[in-house]
């Protein structure tokens, strides 16, 4: 059984998606999914679902949605054999289900595990598993101020995870994997400096520094046009390191030389040098 919010809101049981009702009914369930096993106060729930425009008799409307959701969850519990309970508690409602049954919480758990392991191959595996949970825009079918803020926060978590994954792949000497994935991500997130920085490193590590410099120039123009300021210091330092040829070329199993580190094997790599063994 899985509650899914990393894309359209869904409940999947035994490989089948179970309908959880109309838009507002799904909107009532999502705050309870996000705060799983913690009570959401009635006033907070109303504010999250209806912003500043709740219907008249909003508590009766809310109770109707909760009653319908309970029936759906009871059916899901019967099909899955797993305990699911939506109950009134502490002046609000609480969804009692294992956090690992929520894709967002499983994503966070996998990323936390990846930070505790010492082997980069295992770290990359956990990071890929976490990122594979994404199915599109989080909460894609919900509208409202609170859902918009949550969506932005979840998207930031994804970008952070992508940046961590890219760093792992580069240490493993696989820049082409990062290039293939991040070309699309930069198009979707043109101001995400951590993603742009990892793509710069990947291109340079793959022996394509001129492409990296062109990417930086285009990104810098976008950022200046959008906010009227230069890119942040980390992105600028990486750009300068590529200009000074301080980013080593990735070699199979050995990763790339990061900015500021002495080049492997002594001496600076030549522009255009290709990685031995590929990525």
N, C-alpha and C positions, 0 to 999 in steps of 0.2 A: 504494500500500500504506500502511496506517495501523494502528498500535497505538493502541487507545483505552482510556484509563483515566478520562476525565472523564465518568463514567457507569459502566454495567456494563463489565467488562473484555472487550474484543473485539479481534479481528484482522480487518481488512477488506482484501481484495485484489480489485482490478478490480470494485468495487461489490458484492462478495459477502462476507458474514461467514463466516469459516472457524472451525469449532469448535476450541477449544484445550484441550478436555478438562475433567475434573471440577474441583471447587472447589480441592483442594490443588494440582493441577497448574497451575491459573491463579495460585494463590498463589505458586508457585515462580517463575513467569515475571515477575510484577509488579515485584519488587525489581530484577530485571535490566533491565526496561524503564525504571524510574525512574533507575537508575544506568547508563544506556546508555553503552557504550564505556568503562566502568570496571569492574574486577573486583569482585565481591561475594564476600567470604571465606566459606568453607563454614560456619564457626561462626555468622557473622552471618546467613547465609541460613537456616540451621536455626532460629535464634532468631526471625527475622522471620515465618517460616511457621508454626512450632509453639509460639511463646511458650516457656513453661517445661515443656511436656509433649510432647517429641518421642517418636515411636514407637521401639521397640527396633529395632536395626539401621537407624537413621535414615539413615545415609549410603547404604546400599543402596536404601532407599526413594527418597531424593533422586536417586540415579543413574537409577533407573527413570523418574522423572518427566522428568529431563533428556533421556534417550534418546527418550522419546515426543515431547517438545517439539521436539527436533531434526528428527524426521521431519516434523512439522507445518510447521516453518519451511522445510525443504527444499522441501516442496510449494508453500508460499507464494512462495518464491524462484523456482521454476520458472514459476509463473503470472504473477508480476509482472515478472520479468526483473531484479529488483533484488537486490543482494547482502545476504544475512542469514546471520549465523553465530553460533551459540551454542557457545562453546568453553571448555575448561578453561584457566585462567590464574592464575598467582601464588597458588596455594592456594585458588582459588575458581572462579567461572564469570563469563564476560563475554558480553554480547550486543552484537555488532558490527553496527550498522545506523545509517543516517543519523539523527541526533537529530530532524530535521524530520519524520521518519516516526512520531514519537510525539506525540500531540495535546498532552500537557502541555508538552513542550519547544517545540512550535510556538507554543503560547499564550505562553510566556515570551519567545520570540523576537519575536513580533509586538508585545507590550507594550514590549519594549526598543526596537524600531524606532519605536514611537509617541512615545517620550520624546525621540528624537533629531530628529524633524522639527519645523519651525517653523510650518508651516501647520496651523491647527486643523481644517480640513476633512479633510486627509489624516490627521491624528492621530486624528480621530473614526472615519475609515474603518478604520484599522488596529485601533483598540480594539474596534470592532464585530466585525471579523473574528476577533479573538482570543476574544471572549466568545461568539461563535456556536459555538465548539468544544464548549461544555458541552452534555451530553445528560442531565443529572440529577445525582444524588449521586455524587461520585467513588468509584471502587472499590466500587460499590453492593452487589456480591454477595460481598465478602470480609469476613471477621471476624478479630479478633485485635487485641492491643494495638498492635502496630507499625502495622498498617493503619489503625487508628483515629487514631493520631497523624498519619500521612501525610494521611489524609482531612481532618483539621482544618486542617493546614497548607495544603493545596490550596484549601480553602474560604476561608481567609483571603486567599490570593492572588487569588481571584475577587472578594472584596469590595473589595480594594484596587483592582483593575482597574475594577470598577463605579464606584467613587468617582472615579477618574481620568477615566473616560468621562463621568460626569455633569458634572464640572468643565468638560470640553471643550464639551459640549452647552450648558451655561449661558453660556459665553463666546461661543458662536455665536448666542445668543438663542433657544434652543429649550427652554425649561423644560417645556413640555407633554410632550416626549419623555421627559424624566426622570421626571415625575410618573407617566406611564403605566407605566413600567418599575418604578419604585421602590415604588409602592404594594404590589405583590406581594412585592418583596424584603424590605421592612420587616416584613411579616407572617411571612415565613420566618425572618428574622434580627432579632428584636425588640430585641436589645441591641447591634446594630452601629451605634455612634455616628457613624462616618464616613458611613454610608448615611443615617441619620436626618438628619444635618446637611445633606447635599446635597438631600434632599427638602424640608427647611425652606426652603432657598434657592430651590429651584425653585418651590415654592408662592408664596413671597413675590414672586419675580420675575414670576410669572404674574398678579400682582394679587390674590392670595388669602392675605393675611397672617393673617387670623383662623383659617383652616384650619391654617396653619403653627403658630400659637400653640397651638391645640388639640392638634396632633400632638406638640408638645414637652411639653405638660403630661402627656399620656398616657405618652409615652416616659420622662419623668422619674419618674413613679410606678412604672413597671415596673423601672427601673434601681435605684431606692431599695429597692424590695421585694426585688430579687434580691441586691444586694450591700451594702445598708445605707449607701450613699454617693451623693452628688450626681453627675450626669453630669460628664464631663471638661471641662476649661476651654475647648476649642475649640467644643464644642457649646453651652456656656453663653454664650460670646461671640456666637455666631451668633443665639441666642435674644434676647440683649440688643440686638443690632443691629436685629433685626426689630421689637422693641418701640419702639426709637427711630426707626423708619422710615428706617434707613440703608441698607437693601438696595433698590437701584433696580430698576425694572420692566424686564424684558427687552424689547428692541426688535429687530425683524428685522435680522439681520446685525450687531448691535452688542453683544449680550450684556447682562447685567445688571450694575448697579453693585454690586461686592462690599462686604462690611461694612468700614466705615472709610474708604471712598473717597468723594470729593465727588459728589453726585448729578449726572447729566448734565443739561446745560442750565440749571443753577443752580436753587436752591430744592429743597425736599424733595418727593418725589412724594406725592400725596394717597392716603390709604387708599381702596382700591377702584378706583383708576385702572387702566384696561385697557391692555394692550400694543398699541401701534400696529402693524398688519401681522401680528400673530399670531406663533406660534412654529413 
